[in-house]
Amino acid sequence: MSDRVIGLRLIVLVTLFFFSLAVWFPVITFSSEEEEFLTVRFLDVGQGDSIQIVTPDGFEMLIDGGATSGVLRELEKNRRFFDRKIDVIMATHPDTDHIGGLVDVLDRYQVNMVMQSQVEHEASAARAFARTAEAESAEIVSAIGGQIIQLGASTTIHILSPNGDTTNWESNNASVVVQVVYGDIEFMLTGDAPSSIEDYLVGAYGADLESEVLKLGHHGSKTSTSEKFLDTVSPEYAVVSAGLDNRYGHPHTSVMSRVFERDIQTFSTATEGTITFKSDGTDVWLDKD
């Protein structure tokens, strides 16, 4: 083959390579519009919880990861092609439907900080998470009520519960409950905390619990989202994170009745997939794109 033919083939290959970059590069980057707002995504991970928070200045936090590696698919959406960093991962408690997928996240992404409750659990997913988190060389922090995490310049994570040594607590009771604050907008994220913990929160924080968006506790189980807690949080929106036709019957009809009686707009990952909210610090809205 002549040098001229080889040269022509190289030119064609190089041209095709750069053309492919021109075609795909805009698809795998965030748009400037998305970077103007706080984004909170309740990820579709089946019967489980996973919530992604991305601040306007690009900081990212993942709270729980569902039971399986399916969370990776959701994290790839609208993500820069070479972005393999998550600033903070939080495991609200060591039940498999909350931390199973975090093992895969830790394998795939570079994580700076891992936050978790102190409660111990013997499930294989809990042991795998502990091993993987230690191998990550991330800062590992026990989440305790009263802590405040500054996520970027404008978003604050208030840890409301648990308080004290939770080593021997029942797993759901030890769920990490957080309130995400961005300007005048709040998101209340309750893990699987039962109504007894909700009662404690109402007594401890009162009107400070008010939040525009509430993730219903324990996937909408009848053990959570009491009337007192709903009236105190007084959300405009509620989110159920659960699998379609799950064997637990989540969300329970009694919970949904309480929510609907208060005219709270409610969305479920079981029927609508990943649910995305955006906020400019003054208003919050459902992003349907």
C-alpha positions as a Markdown table, in Angstrom:
| # | Residue | x | y | z |
|---|---|---|---|---|
| 1 | Met | 0.0 | 0.0 | 0.0 |
| 2 | Ser | 1.5 | 3.4 | -1.0 |
| 3 | Asp | 2.3 | 6.1 | 1.5 |
| 4 | Arg | -0.3 | 8.3 | -0.2 |
| 5 | Val | -3.1 | 5.9 | 0.4 |
| 6 | Ile | -2.1 | 5.4 | 4.0 |
| 7 | Gly | -2.0 | 9.2 | 4.5 |
| 8 | Leu | -5.4 | 9.6 | 3.0 |
| 9 | Arg | -6.9 | 6.9 | 5.3 |
| 10 | Leu | -5.3 | 8.6 | 8.3 |
| 11 | Ile | -6.9 | 12.0 | 7.3 |
| 12 | Val | -10.3 | 10.3 | 7.0 |
| 13 | Leu | -10.0 | 8.6 | 10.4 |
| 14 | Val | -8.9 | 11.8 | 12.1 |
| 15 | Thr | -11.7 | 13.8 | 10.5 |
| 16 | Leu | -14.3 | 11.2 | 11.6 |
| 17 | Phe | -12.9 | 11.2 | 15.1 |
| 18 | Phe | -13.2 | 15.0 | 15.6 |
| 19 | Phe | -16.6 | 14.9 | 13.9 |
| 20 | Ser | -17.9 | 12.4 | 16.4 |
| 21 | Leu | -16.7 | 14.6 | 19.2 |
| 22 | Ala | -18.5 | 17.5 | 17.8 |
| 23 | Val | -21.7 | 15.5 | 17.6 |
| 24 | Trp | -21.6 | 13.9 | 21.1 |
| 25 | Phe | -19.9 | 16.5 | 23.3 |
| 26 | Pro | -23.0 | 18.7 | 23.8 |
| 27 | Val | -25.1 | 15.7 | 24.7 |
| 28 | Ile | -22.9 | 14.6 | 27.6 |
| 29 | Thr | -22.5 | 18.0 | 29.3 |
| 30 | Phe | -24.9 | 19.9 | 31.6 |
| 31 | Ser | -26.6 | 22.9 | 30.0 |
| 32 | Ser | -26.0 | 26.3 | 31.4 |
| 33 | Glu | -29.7 | 26.5 | 32.5 |
| 34 | Glu | -29.4 | 23.4 | 34.7 |
| 35 | Glu | -26.4 | 25.0 | 36.5 |
| 36 | Glu | -28.5 | 28.0 | 37.6 |
| 37 | Phe | -30.7 | 26.0 | 40.0 |
| 38 | Leu | -30.5 | 23.5 | 42.8 |
| 39 | Thr | -31.4 | 20.1 | 41.5 |
| 40 | Val | -32.9 | 17.4 | 43.7 |
| 41 | Arg | -33.6 | 14.1 | 42.0 |
| 42 | Phe | -35.5 | 11.2 | 43.7 |
| 43 | Leu | -34.0 | 8.4 | 41.7 |
| 44 | Asp | -36.0 | 5.4 | 40.4 |
| 45 | Val | -34.2 | 2.5 | 42.1 |
| 46 | Gly | -37.2 | 0.3 | 42.5 |
| 47 | Gln | -38.1 | -0.6 | 46.1 |
| 48 | Gly | -35.7 | 1.6 | 47.9 |
| 49 | Asp | -34.4 | 5.1 | 48.4 |
| 50 | Ser | -31.9 | 7.2 | 46.5 |
| 51 | Ile | -31.7 | 11.0 | 46.3 |
| 52 | Gln | -29.2 | 13.0 | 44.3 |
| 53 | Ile | -28.5 | 16.7 | 45.2 |
| 54 | Val | -26.6 | 18.9 | 42.8 |
| 55 | Thr | -25.9 | 22.5 | 43.8 |
| 56 | Pro | -25.7 | 25.4 | 41.3 |
| 57 | Asp | -22.0 | 25.5 | 41.8 |
| 58 | Gly | -21.6 | 21.8 | 41.0 |
| 59 | Phe | -21.3 | 20.1 | 44.4 |
| 60 | Glu | -23.0 | 16.7 | 44.5 |
| 61 | Met | -24.4 | 14.6 | 47.4 |
| 62 | Leu | -26.0 | 11.2 | 47.1 |
| 63 | Ile | -28.3 | 10.1 | 50.0 |
| 64 | Asp | -28.8 | 6.3 | 49.8 |
| 65 | Gly | -28.4 | 4.1 | 46.7 |
| 66 | Gly | -31.3 | 1.6 | 46.6 |
| 67 | Ala | -30.7 | -2.1 | 46.7 |
| 68 | Thr | -28.8 | -2.8 | 43.4 |
| 69 | Ser | -26.4 | -1.3 | 40.9 |
| 70 | Gly | -29.4 | 0.2 | 39.1 |
| 71 | Val | -28.6 | 3.5 | 40.8 |
| 72 | Leu | -25.6 | 3.8 | 38.4 |
| 73 | Arg | -27.9 | 4.1 | 35.4 |
| 74 | Glu | -29.7 | 7.1 | 37.0 |
| 75 | Leu | -26.4 | 8.8 | 38.0 |
| 76 | Glu | -25.1 | 8.7 | 34.5 |
| 77 | Lys | -28.1 | 10.8 | 33.1 |
| 78 | Asn | -27.2 | 14.4 | 32.3 |
| 79 | Arg | -23.6 | 13.8 | 33.6 |
| 80 | Arg | -20.4 | 15.0 | 32.1 |
| 81 | Phe | -18.7 | 12.1 | 30.3 |
| 82 | Phe | -15.5 | 12.3 | 32.5 |
| 83 | Asp | -17.2 | 13.2 | 35.8 |
| 84 | Arg | -16.4 | 10.4 | 38.2 |
| 85 | Lys | -16.6 | 12.4 | 41.5 |
| 86 | Ile | -19.3 | 12.7 | 44.2 |
| 87 | Asp | -18.5 | 15.0 | 47.0 |
| 88 | Val | -20.6 | 13.3 | 49.8 |
| 89 | Ile | -22.4 | 10.0 | 50.1 |
| 90 | Met | -24.8 | 9.5 | 53.0 |
| 91 | Ala | -26.2 | 6.1 | 54.1 |
| 92 | Thr | -29.2 | 6.9 | 56.2 |
| 93 | His | -29.2 | 3.4 | 57.8 |
| 94 | Pro | -27.8 | 0.0 | 56.8 |
| 95 | Asp | -30.9 | -1.7 | 55.3 |
| 96 | Thr | -30.2 | -3.3 | 52.0 |
| 97 | Asp | -32.8 | -1.2 | 50.1 |
| 98 | His | -30.8 | 1.9 | 51.1 |
| 99 | Ile | -27.2 | 1.0 | 50.9 |
| 100 | Gly | -26.9 | -2.0 | 48.5 |
| 101 | Gly | -26.4 | 0.2 | 45.5 |
| 102 | Leu | -23.9 | 2.5 | 47.4 |
| 103 | Val | -21.3 | -0.3 | 47.1 |
| 104 | Asp | -21.4 | 0.0 | 43.3 |
| 105 | Val | -21.3 | 3.8 | 43.6 |
| 106 | Leu | -18.2 | 3.7 | 45.7 |
| 107 | Asp | -16.6 | 1.3 | 43.2 |
| 108 | Arg | -17.4 | 3.6 | 40.3 |
| 109 | Tyr | -16.9 | 7.1 | 41.7 |
| 110 | Gln | -14.3 | 8.9 | 43.7 |
| 111 | Val | -16.0 | 10.0 | 46.9 |
| 112 | Asn | -14.6 | 12.6 | 49.3 |
| 113 | Met | -16.9 | 12.0 | 52.3 |
| 114 | Val | -19.0 | 9.1 | 53.5 |
| 115 | Met | -21.6 | 9.8 | 56.2 |
| 116 | Gln | -23.5 | 7.1 | 58.0 |
| 117 | Ser | -25.4 | 6.3 | 61.2 |
| 118 | Gln | -23.7 | 4.4 | 63.9 |
| 119 | Val | -26.2 | 1.6 | 64.0 |
| 120 | Glu | -24.7 | -1.9 | 63.3 |
| 121 | His | -26.2 | -4.4 | 60.9 |
| 122 | Glu | -25.2 | -8.0 | 60.0 |
| 123 | Ala | -26.8 | -8.0 | 56.5 |
| 124 | Ser | -24.3 | -8.9 | 53.7 |
| 125 | Ala | -25.0 | -5.5 | 52.0 |
| 126 | Ala | -24.1 | -3.6 | 55.2 |
| 127 | Arg | -20.8 | -5.5 | 55.6 |
| 128 | Ala | -20.0 | -4.9 | 51.9 |
| 129 | Phe | -20.7 | -1.2 | 52.3 |
| 130 | Ala | -18.4 | -1.0 | 55.3 |
| 131 | Arg | -15.6 | -2.7 | 53.5 |
| 132 | Thr | -15.9 | -0.6 | 50.4 |
| 133 | Ala | -16.2 | 2.7 | 52.2 |
| 134 | Glu | -13.0 | 1.9 | 54.2 |
| 135 | Ala | -11.2 | 1.0 | 51.0 |
| 136 | Glu | -12.3 | 4.3 | 49.3 |
| 137 | Ser | -10.0 | 6.3 | 51.5 |
| 138 | Ala | -12.8 | 8.8 | 51.9 |
| 139 | Glu | -13.4 | 10.7 | 55.2 |
| 140 | Ile | -15.9 | 8.6 | 57.1 |
| 141 | Val | -18.2 | 10.6 | 59.4 |
| 142 | Ser | -20.9 | 9.4 | 61.8 |
| 143 | Ala | -24.1 | 11.5 | 61.2 |
| 144 | Ile | -25.5 | 12.9 | 64.4 |
| 145 | Gly | -28.3 | 15.4 | 65.0 |
| 146 | Gly | -27.1 | 18.9 | 65.2 |
| 147 | Gln | -24.4 | 18.6 | 62.5 |
| 148 | Ile | -24.5 | 21.1 | 59.6 |
| 149 | Ile | -22.9 | 20.3 | 56.2 |
| 150 | Gln | -22.2 | 23.1 | 53.8 |
| 151 | Leu | -22.6 | 21.7 | 50.3 |
| 152 | Gly | -21.1 | 24.4 | 48.1 |
| 153 | Ala | -21.7 | 28.1 | 48.6 |
| 154 | Ser | -25.4 | 28.1 | 48.8 |
| 155 | Thr | -26.8 | 24.8 | 50.0 |
| 156 | Thr | -26.9 | 23.6 | 53.6 |
| 157 | Ile | -27.6 | 20.1 | 55.0 |
| 158 | His | -29.0 | 20.1 | 58.5 |
| 159 | Ile | -28.8 | 16.7 | 60.2 |
| 160 | Leu | -31.8 | 16.5 | 62.6 |
| 161 | Ser | -31.6 | 12.9 | 63.8 |
| 162 | Pro | -30.4 | 10.5 | 65.3 |
| 163 | Asn | -29.1 | 11.8 | 68.5 |
| 164 | Gly | -26.8 | 10.0 | 70.9 |
| 165 | Asp | -25.1 | 6.6 | 70.6 |
| 166 | Thr | -27.3 | 4.5 | 68.1 |
| 167 | Thr | -25.1 | 1.5 | 68.0 |
| 168 | Asn | -27.7 | -0.9 | 69.4 |
| 169 | Trp | -30.8 | 0.9 | 68.0 |
| 170 | Glu | -33.3 | -0.7 | 65.7 |
| 171 | Ser | -32.2 | 0.2 | 62.2 |
| 172 | Asn | -35.2 | 2.4 | 61.1 |
| 173 | Asn | -35.1 | 4.3 | 64.4 |
| 174 | Ala | -31.5 | 5.3 | 63.7 |
| 175 | Ser | -32.3 | 6.6 | 60.2 |
| 176 | Val | -30.5 | 9.8 | 59.4 |
| 177 | Val | -33.1 | 12.6 | 58.9 |
| 178 | Val | -31.9 | 15.7 | 57.0 |
| 179 | Gln | -33.3 | 19.0 | 55.9 |
| 180 | Val | -31.8 | 20.4 | 52.8 |
| 181 | Val | -31.9 | 24.2 | 52.8 |
| 182 | Tyr | -31.4 | 26.4 | 49.7 |
| 183 | Gly | -32.4 | 30.0 | 50.2 |
| 184 | Asp | -36.1 | 30.0 | 51.3 |
| 185 | Ile | -36.7 | 26.4 | 50.1 |
| 186 | Glu | -36.4 | 23.3 | 52.2 |
| 187 | Phe | -36.5 | 19.5 | 51.4 |
| 188 | Met | -37.3 | 17.1 | 54.3 |
| 189 | Leu | -35.7 | 13.7 | 53.8 |
| 190 | Thr | -36.6 | 11.2 | 56.5 |
| 191 | Gly | -35.1 | 7.8 | 55.5 |
| 192 | Asp | -37.2 | 5.1 | 57.2 |
| 193 | Ala | -37.7 | 7.0 | 60.4 |
| 194 | Pro | -40.9 | 5.9 | 62.2 |
| 195 | Ser | -43.6 | 8.1 | 63.8 |
| 196 | Ser | -41.9 | 7.9 | 67.2 |
| 197 | Ile | -38.9 | 9.7 | 65.7 |
| 198 | Glu | -41.2 | 12.1 | 63.9 |
| 199 | Asp | -42.8 | 13.0 | 67.2 |
| 200 | Tyr | -39.3 | 13.6 | 68.7 |
| 201 | Leu | -38.5 | 15.9 | 65.8 |
| 202 | Val | -41.7 | 17.9 | 66.2 |
| 203 | Gly | -41.0 | 18.4 | 69.8 |
| 204 | Ala | -37.3 | 19.3 | 69.2 |
| 205 | Tyr | -37.6 | 21.6 | 66.2 |
| 206 | Gly | -41.2 | 22.6 | 65.9 |
| 207 | Ala | -41.9 | 25.1 | 63.0 |
| 208 | Asp | -38.3 | 24.9 | 61.8 |
| 209 | Leu | -39.3 | 21.5 | 60.2 |
| 210 | Glu | -41.4 | 23.4 | 57.6 |
| 211 | Ser | -40.4 | 22.3 | 54.2 |
| 212 | Glu | -41.7 | 22.6 | 50.7 |
| 213 | Val | -40.9 | 19.0 | 49.7 |
| 214 | Leu | -41.2 | 16.0 | 51.9 |
| 215 | Lys | -40.1 | 12.4 | 51.1 |
| 216 | Leu | -42.6 | 10.3 | 52.9 |
| 217 | Gly | -41.0 | 8.2 | 55.6 |
| 218 | His | -40.3 | 4.5 | 55.0 |
| 219 | His | -41.6 | 4.4 | 51.4 |
| 220 | Gly | -45.0 | 5.5 | 52.5 |
| 221 | Ser | -45.4 | 2.8 | 55.2 |
| 222 | Lys | -48.1 | 3.2 | 57.8 |
| 223 | Thr | -45.4 | 3.3 | 60.5 |
| 224 | Ser | -44.4 | 6.9 | 59.3 |
| 225 | Thr | -45.8 | 10.2 | 58.2 |
| 226 | Ser | -48.1 | 10.9 | 61.1 |
| 227 | Glu | -50.7 | 13.7 | 61.0 |
| 228 | Lys | -48.7 | 15.7 | 63.5 |
| 229 | Phe | -45.6 | 15.5 | 61.4 |
| 230 | Leu | -47.4 | 16.3 | 58.2 |
| 231 | Asp | -49.0 | 19.3 | 59.7 |
| 232 | Thr | -45.7 | 20.6 | 61.1 |
| 233 | Val | -43.7 | 20.1 | 57.9 |
| 234 | Ser | -46.7 | 21.4 | 55.9 |
| 235 | Pro | -45.2 | 20.4 | 52.5 |
| 236 | Glu | -46.4 | 21.6 | 49.1 |
| 237 | Tyr | -45.1 | 18.4 | 47.5 |
| 238 | Ala | -44.6 | 14.8 | 48.7 |
| 239 | Val | -42.6 | 12.0 | 47.1 |
| 240 | Val | -43.0 | 8.3 | 47.6 |
| 241 | Ser | -39.9 | 6.3 | 46.8 |
| 242 | Ala | -41.1 | 2.7 | 46.2 |
| 243 | Gly | -41.2 | -0.1 | 43.7 |
| 244 | Leu | -44.2 | -0.8 | 41.5 |
| 245 | Asp | -46.5 | -3.5 | 43.0 |
| 246 | Asn | -44.0 | -4.1 | 45.8 |
| 247 | Arg | -44.8 | -6.9 | 48.3 |
| 248 | Tyr | -45.0 | -4.5 | 51.3 |
| 249 | Gly | -48.0 | -2.6 | 50.0 |
| 250 | His | -46.2 | 0.7 | 50.0 |
| 251 | Pro | -47.5 | 3.4 | 50.1 |
| 252 | His | -50.2 | 2.5 | 52.6 |
| 253 | Thr | -53.7 | 3.8 | 52.0 |
| 254 | Ser | -53.9 | 5.4 | 55.4 |
| 255 | Val | -50.8 | 7.5 | 54.7 |
| 256 | Met | -52.0 | 8.6 | 51.2 |
| 257 | Ser | -55.4 | 9.5 | 52.7 |
| 258 | Arg | -53.6 | 11.9 | 55.2 |
| 259 | Val | -51.6 | 13.4 | 52.3 |
| 260 | Phe | -54.5 | 13.9 | 50.0 |
| 261 | Glu | -56.7 | 15.4 | 52.7 |
| 262 | Arg | -54.2 | 18.2 | 52.9 |
| 263 | Asp | -54.1 | 18.8 | 49.2 |
| 264 | Ile | -50.4 | 17.9 | 49.0 |
| 265 | Gln | -49.2 | 17.2 | 45.4 |
| 266 | Thr | -47.8 | 13.7 | 45.5 |
| 267 | Phe | -45.5 | 11.9 | 43.1 |
| 268 | Ser | -44.2 | 8.3 | 43.2 |
| 269 | Thr | -41.1 | 6.8 | 41.6 |
| 270 | Ala | -43.1 | 3.6 | 41.1 |
| 271 | Thr | -45.3 | 5.1 | 38.5 |
| 272 | Glu | -43.4 | 8.2 | 37.3 |
| 273 | Gly | -39.7 | 7.1 | 37.4 |
| 274 | Thr | -37.1 | 9.5 | 38.6 |
| 275 | Ile | -38.7 | 12.7 | 40.0 |
| 276 | Thr | -36.7 | 15.9 | 39.6 |
| 277 | Phe | -37.2 | 19.2 | 41.5 |
| 278 | Lys | -35.4 | 22.5 | 40.8 |
| 279 | Ser | -35.2 | 25.6 | 42.9 |
| 280 | Asp | -33.9 | 29.1 | 42.5 |
| 281 | Gly | -34.0 | 29.6 | 46.3 |
| 282 | Thr | -37.3 | 31.4 | 46.2 |
| 283 | Asp | -39.5 | 28.9 | 44.4 |
| 284 | Val | -39.4 | 25.1 | 43.8 |
| 285 | Trp | -41.0 | 23.3 | 40.9 |
| 286 | Leu | -41.2 | 19.9 | 39.3 |
| 287 | Asp | -38.9 | 19.6 | 36.3 |
| 288 | Lys | -40.6 | 17.5 | 33.7 |
| 289 | Asp | -37.9 | 17.5 | 31.1 |
